[in-house]
Amino acid sequence: MARERTGELLTVRDVLAERGGISRRTFYRWRELGLAPACIRLPNNELRVRRSVLNAWLDERAEGAA
């Protein structure tokens, strides 16, 4: 069901909750290191992650992925 909403924009809080509660600091550290999923910065300076980008990012990191 979640994969059907590929155009959905997620907040950083949504992404953190879906990933099992990783810390906000970890997410921003991953961004500093270029390891986080690509984000969109809105005019109000908030970040969003497209559902499709998050799903692709997770697929790339799956164990056994080629």
FIDREN-864704 format. One line per field, with one value per residue: residue number from 1; residue in one letter; z, x negated, y negated of N, C-alpha, C, O, CB in turn. Coordinates in pm, whole numbers, plus 32768, in hexadecimal, padded with zeros to 4 digits. Glycine has a CB too. Example, Ala and Ser with C-alpha at 12.3 -4.5 7.8 and 13.67 -1.06 7.14 Angstrom:
resi = c(1, 2);
resn = c(A, S);
n_w = c(830C, 82C4);
n_u = c(7AD9, 7AFB);
n_v = c(8239, 80E1);
ca_w = c(830C, 82CA);
ca_u = c(7B32, 7AA9);
ca_v = c(81C2, 806A);
c_w = c(830C, 8313);
c_u = c(7AD8, 7AF6);
c_v = c(814A, 7FFD);
o_w = c(834E, 8324);
o_u = c(7A70, 7AC3);
o_v = c(814C, 7F8E);
cb_w = c(8389, 823C);
cb_u = c(7B95, 7A80);
cb_v = c(81BF, 803C);
***
This chain:
resi = c(1, 2, 3, 4, 5, 6, 7, 8, 9, 10, 11, 12, 13, 14, 15, 16, 17, 18, 19, 20, 21, 22, 23, 24, 25, 26, 27, 28, 29, 30, 31, 32, 33, 34, 35, 36, 37, 38, 39, 40, 41, 42, 43, 44, 45, 46, 47, 48, 49, 50, 51, 52, 53, 54, 55, 56, 57, 58, 59, 60, 61, 62, 63, 64, 65, 66);
resn = c(M, A, R, E, R, T, G, E, L, L, T, V, R, D, V, L, A, E, R, G, G, I, S, R, R, T, F, Y, R, W, R, E, L, G, L, A, P, A, C, I, R, L, P, N, N, E, L, R, V, R, R, S, V, L, N, A, W, L, D, E, R, A, E, G, A, A);
n_w = c(8000, 8052, 7F8E, 7EB5, 7EBE, 7E38, 7DF7, 7EDC, 7FD2, 80DA, 822B, 82EB, 83E7, 83B2, 8315, 83CD, 848D, 83F5, 83C5, 84A5, 857E, 8576, 85DD, 85C6, 85B2, 8549, 8448, 83DB, 83E7, 8333, 8251, 8245, 8206, 8110, 80FE, 812C, 80B7, 7F8E, 7FBB, 7FB7, 7FCE, 8057, 801E, 811F, 81A1, 8205, 81F3, 8109, 80A4, 7F89, 7F6E, 7EB0, 7E87, 7F83, 7F95, 7EC0, 7F1F, 8003, 7F8B, 7F03, 7FD6, 803E, 80C9, 8011, 7F26, 7DD5);
n_u = c(7FAE, 7F42, 7E84, 7F1A, 7F4D, 7E92, 7E57, 7E71, 7E0F, 7D32, 7CFC, 7BD4, 7BF7, 7CBB, 7C22, 7B5F, 7BFE, 7C67, 7B81, 7B4C, 7B20, 7A27, 7935, 795D, 7871, 77C6, 7835, 7802, 76ED, 76B7, 7709, 7642, 756B, 75B1, 764F, 775C, 78B5, 7910, 797E, 7A83, 7A7A, 7B56, 7BF3, 7C18, 7B41, 7B50, 7B1D, 7B73, 7BB6, 7BDF, 7CC2, 7C8C, 7B79, 7B13, 7B5F, 7AC6, 79C5, 79BE, 79D5, 78E0, 7837, 7870, 781B, 7753, 7789, 773E);
n_v = c(8077, 7F7E, 7F52, 7F0B, 7DFF, 7D4A, 7C40, 7BB3, 7AC5, 7AD3, 7A6E, 7A24, 7A8C, 7B51, 7C02, 7C53, 7CD6, 7DAA, 7E39, 7EC8, 7E28, 7D9C, 7CA8, 7B43, 7AB6, 7B7A, 7B98, 7A97, 7A9A, 7B68, 7ADC, 7A14, 7AB6, 7B11, 7BF3, 7C0F, 7C26, 7B6E, 7A23, 792A, 77D3, 76F6, 75AF, 7545, 75A3, 76A3, 7809, 7909, 7A59, 7B19, 7C25, 7CED, 7CC8, 7D03, 7E13, 7E7F, 7E44, 7EE5, 7FE2, 7FEE, 8015, 8108, 8241, 831C, 82A2, 8252);
ca_w = c(8000, 805A, 7F0F, 7E51, 7EC9, 7E1B, 7DEE, 7F61, 8010, 8167, 827F, 832B, 8457, 8378, 82EB, 8447, 84CA, 83A1, 83CB, 8527, 85E4, 8579, 8615, 856B, 85A1, 84EC, 83C2, 83AA, 83D4, 82B2, 81E9, 823E, 81C8, 808D, 810A, 813F, 803A, 7F5A, 7FF8, 7F77, 802F, 8039, 8036, 81AF, 81CF, 8235, 8196, 80E9, 8058, 7F3A, 7F92, 7E4C, 7EA0, 7FFD, 7F74, 7E6F, 7F79, 8057, 7F34, 7EE8, 804E, 806A, 80C9, 7F9D, 7EAE, 7D79);
ca_u = c(8000, 7EED, 7E3C, 7F76, 7F51, 7E07, 7E47, 7E84, 7D9B, 7D28, 7CAB, 7B64, 7C33, 7CF8, 7BB6, 7B23, 7C5D, 7C70, 7B03, 7B3D, 7AFF, 799D, 7934, 7957, 77E3, 7791, 7864, 77B8, 7663, 76B7, 770E, 75BB, 7511, 75E6, 7684, 77ED, 7900, 7917, 79E9, 7AB1, 7A83, 7BC6, 7BD7, 7C14, 7AC4, 7B65, 7AF7, 7BD2, 7B7E, 7C46, 7CD3, 7C46, 7AE9, 7AF8, 7B68, 7A51, 7952, 79C2, 79B8, 784F, 77EE, 789B, 77B0, 7757, 77A7, 76CC);
ca_v = c(8000, 7F07, 7F40, 7ED6, 7D6D, 7D26, 7BB0, 7B7A, 7A84, 7AF4, 7A17, 7A6A, 7AD7, 7BC9, 7C5D, 7C89, 7D34, 7E21, 7E83, 7F07, 7DC7, 7D69, 7C22, 7AD1, 7A99, 7BDE, 7B74, 7A22, 7AC6, 7BAD, 7A74, 79D9, 7B18, 7B36, 7C7B, 7C0A, 7C19, 7AE6, 79D4, 78AF, 7765, 769F, 7520, 7527, 75E1, 772C, 7873, 7974, 7AC9, 7B5D, 7CB3, 7D40, 7CBB, 7D50, 7EA1, 7EA2, 7E3C, 7F5E, 8054, 7FEE, 803C, 818D, 82A4, 8372, 8253, 824F);
c_w = c(8000, 7FD5, 7EA2, 7E50, 7EAF, 7E15, 7E74, 7F94, 80A6, 81B0, 82B6, 839D, 8424, 8354, 8366, 8487, 8479, 83A9, 8456, 8593, 85EA, 85A7, 85A6, 854D, 8540, 845D, 838A, 8399, 834F, 823F, 81D8, 81F3, 813C, 808B, 8115, 80B9, 8010, 7F94, 7FA0, 7FE4, 8002, 8053, 80CA, 81F2, 820B, 81C9, 8182, 8099, 800B, 7F64, 7F31, 7E60, 7F1B, 7FE0, 7F22, 7EC5, 7FD0, 8005, 7F17, 7F5F, 8084, 8064, 8053, 7F1D, 7E58, 7D52);
c_u = c(7FAA, 7EA8, 7E96, 7F74, 7EC6, 7DF1, 7E53, 7E03, 7D9F, 7CD6, 7C36, 7B9A, 7C73, 7C8E, 7B79, 7B7E, 7C65, 7BF1, 7AE7, 7B0D, 7A6D, 79A1, 792A, 78C5, 77A2, 77B8, 7813, 7724, 7657, 76BC, 7685, 755B, 753F, 7623, 771C, 7834, 7905, 7992, 7A0C, 7AB8, 7AF2, 7BA3, 7BD1, 7B9C, 7AD6, 7B3E, 7B6A, 7B88, 7BF1, 7C4A, 7C85, 7BAF, 7AC2, 7AFB, 7AF0, 79D3, 794B, 79A0, 7923, 77FF, 7816, 7827, 77C1, 7778, 772A, 76A9);
c_v = c(7F83, 7EEC, 7F09, 7E3E, 7D33, 7C8F, 7B69, 7B3B, 7A9E, 7A8B, 7A68, 7ABF, 7B58, 7C31, 7CA0, 7CF2, 7DB5, 7E76, 7EB7, 7EA7, 7D9F, 7CD8, 7BB9, 7AB0, 7AFB, 7BBC, 7AFF, 7A40, 7B10, 7B48, 7A33, 7A34, 7B43, 7BC1, 7C7F, 7C06, 7B86, 7A9F, 795D, 7846, 7708, 760D, 74FB, 756A, 766C, 778F, 78D4, 79DD, 7B08, 7BF0, 7D0C, 7D3C, 7D0B, 7DE6, 7ECF, 7EA5, 7EB9, 7FDA, 8060, 8024, 80C5, 81EE, 8301, 8328, 824D, 81C2);
o_w = c(7FB5, 7FB1, 7E3B, 7DEB, 7F07, 7E2C, 7E7C, 7F83, 80E9, 817A, 82AF, 83B0, 8463, 8371, 8366, 84B4, 84B2, 8395, 8479, 85F9, 8656, 8597, 8539, 84DA, 84ED, 8403, 8318, 8342, 8304, 81D9, 8167, 81AA, 80F9, 8021, 8109, 8053, 8064, 7F9B, 7F4B, 804D, 7F94, 8097, 80EE, 826D, 823E, 8152, 81DE, 8052, 8045, 7F7A, 7F5B, 7E4D, 7F1C, 800E, 7F3C, 7EB6, 7FE5, 8034, 7F13, 7F4E, 80EC, 8004, 8035, 7EB3, 7E8A, 7D05);
o_u = c(7FC6, 7E93, 7E64, 7F97, 7E8C, 7D81, 7E40, 7D97, 7E03, 7C76, 7C37, 7B6D, 7C65, 7C9D, 7B61, 7B4E, 7C6A, 7BF7, 7A74, 7AD7, 7A39, 7A06, 78F6, 78A2, 774F, 7764, 77E6, 76E3, 75F8, 767B, 7659, 7504, 74FB, 762B, 7757, 77F6, 78FF, 79FF, 79BE, 7AF6, 7AED, 7B3F, 7B8E, 7B92, 7A76, 7B3F, 7BB8, 7B28, 7C58, 7BE2, 7C44, 7B6B, 7A5C, 7AA3, 7AB9, 797F, 78DF, 7956, 78EC, 7792, 77E5, 77DA, 782F, 7782, 76BA, 764B);
o_v = c(7F25, 7E78, 7EDC, 7E02, 7CF3, 7C62, 7AF0, 7B73, 7A83, 7A55, 7AE3, 7B30, 7BC1, 7CA8, 7D18, 7D5A, 7E22, 7EEF, 7ECF, 7ED2, 7D84, 7C94, 7BD2, 7A93, 7AD3, 7BC2, 7B02, 7A05, 7AFB, 7B5B, 7A1E, 7A05, 7B91, 7C00, 7CEB, 7BE7, 7B2C, 7AD8, 7932, 785D, 76D0, 75F1, 749A, 756B, 76A5, 776F, 78EE, 79BF, 7B2A, 7C2E, 7D6B, 7DA1, 7D4F, 7E31, 7F3B, 7EFD, 7EF1, 8031, 80CE, 8059, 80F0, 81EC, 832F, 8365, 8243, 81AD);
cb_w = c(8077, 80C9, 7EE2, 7E6C, 7F55, 7D98, 7D90, 7FC3, 7FF1, 817A, 82F3, 835F, 84A0, 82FA, 829B, 84AA, 84D5, 8310, 839D, 851D, 8667, 84ED, 8678, 85A7, 8629, 8510, 83C4, 840A, 8449, 82A8, 820D, 82CC, 8221, 8026, 8180, 8194, 8049, 7EBF, 8084, 7F30, 803D, 808C, 7FF2, 81F3, 8234, 8261, 81C8, 809A, 80B6, 7EA1, 7F92, 7DBE, 7EB1, 806C, 7F27, 7DF9, 7FD1, 8097, 7EB1, 7EC5, 80B8, 8015, 814D, 7FB2, 7ED3, 7CFB);
cb_u = c(805D, 7E86, 7E00, 8002, 7F84, 7DDE, 7EAB, 7EB5, 7D9A, 7CE9, 7CFF, 7AF7, 7C9B, 7D4B, 7B4A, 7B05, 7CE9, 7C8A, 7A90, 7ADE, 7B26, 7958, 78C1, 799F, 779B, 77C3, 78FA, 77CA, 7635, 772F, 7778, 7586, 7505, 7579, 7648, 7814, 798F, 791B, 79C0, 7B3D, 79FA, 7C40, 7C3F, 7C96, 7A83, 7BF7, 7A7B, 7C4E, 7B36, 7C2B, 7D69, 7C69, 7AC2, 7B5E, 7BEA, 7A3F, 795B, 7A4D, 7A07, 7820, 7801, 7911, 77AF, 77BA, 77D8, 76E9);
cb_v = c(8000, 7F16, 7FC3, 7F09, 7D42, 7D64, 7B79, 7BE5, 79EB, 7B7F, 79D9, 7A05, 7A80, 7BA3, 7C10, 7C19, 7CF3, 7DF8, 7E2C, 7F79, 7DFB, 7D76, 7C12, 7A56, 7A9E, 7C6B, 7B51, 79AD, 7B21, 7C0E, 7A08, 79BD, 7B91, 7B2D, 7CBF, 7B8F, 7C52, 7AE5, 79A3, 78C2, 7719, 76C8, 74CD, 7555, 7589, 7740, 78BD, 793D, 7B31, 7B50, 7CDA, 7D11, 7C26, 7D2E, 7EBE, 7E3E, 7DBD, 7F6E, 8049, 7F60, 7FD5, 81C0, 82F4, 83DD, 81C4, 82A1);
***
